[in-house]
Amino acid sequence: MREGPIRRILIVKPSSLGDLVHTLPLANAIKDHWPEVEIDWLVNRAFEPLLSGHPAIARTFPFDRAGLRGPAGLWRGRRDLALLVRELRARRYDLSLDLQGLLRSGLFSFFSGARLRVGFANAREGSPLFYDRRIAPPDRLVHAIHRNLALVAAIGVPAPARPEFRLPVLPAARQAVRAALGSAVAPPSTGRAGAPAPRGAKDAATSRRVVSVFPLGRWSSKFWPPGRCAELLDGLALRPDLLPVLGGSGDERPYAREVASLARSPFLDLVGKTDLPGLVALVAESSVVVAQDSAALHLASALGRPTVGLFGPSTPRYSGPFGVPNRIVRLGLSCSPCLERRCPLGTTACLAELPGERVLSGVLSLLEKIG
């Protein structure tokens, strides 16, 4: 470390949502080791609500990444960028940690004016050129959380025996989600998918254990066919003690409509109906979360919720459930994991051929385990 105490630290980790979740244990480890340190976070504006109220974060600096794409975007946003840089420099950071490892994040780390800039030596797009210290990443494939912790271990912050997320759930978001669950469909044979509950069914719905299903991931190679998802929801709906809930973002509404057209039993459709705090609250209210390698899966780990992870092109060794009861469901094809955003074979077979019944079996065995 350079001379002088560490008083303020900037974490540069704008995205993605799941990656932000994986970085929270790093922030907590720093705060536990240096309690007096103020930790700020540079984050994409869309993901800033995840960090609101987090006990380890003093301040967030949001920016609109979408508006800064390409030379034209940078030109239009030059004044906002200049203001952001001035605000960062005014904080007089002692240390910046680039966890994104791209050209943009390396530049932000450099322009922050931090007296020591740290990042991984194998970061992309030339970003290591902007670091004062380039940390060698772990030699073998380890979970993303342990990889992040290795960065601060190299500057004297010991890795905790049990990494913690300490992710807060906003009370208003929890209340809204509970209201949605309370108005859900009653057990099977009471109506169509997403229909309002009959009169007097509220208590029946809220007494059931919530199984939230998040069937899609951001990569096109993480496509699970709607028919397979419908099979899972139908199997869950046969259990009178379970409340199946379909979750996802607004751009997944066409997928949700197709699932609803194929499902034979009712489920609660919340796709596109929760903002980010609502997503956190929904996961927190779930007894089991079924998800691909996506934000919902990582939020479940952060909130201590049992998970069933669907894995095809990615590997649970790096981004699987962390520290919670779980089941991993995968076909184990010879081409999987390929770690490719687009299926090299053009089939997405590692997920397309994964039957809903197999995922249902994972859910039921996990429920039996947790009691």
Beta strands, then each sheet from edge to edge (+ up, - down):
strand 1: 8-12
strand 2: 38-44
strand 3: 59-63
strand 4: 95-98
strand 5: 117-120
strand 6: 133-135
strand 7: 209-214
strand 8: 242-246
strand 9: 268-269
strand 10: 288-292
strand 11: 307-310
strand 12: 326-329
sheet 1: 3+ 2+ 1+ 4+ 5+ 6+
sheet 2: 9+ 8+ 7+ 10+ 11+ 12+
end
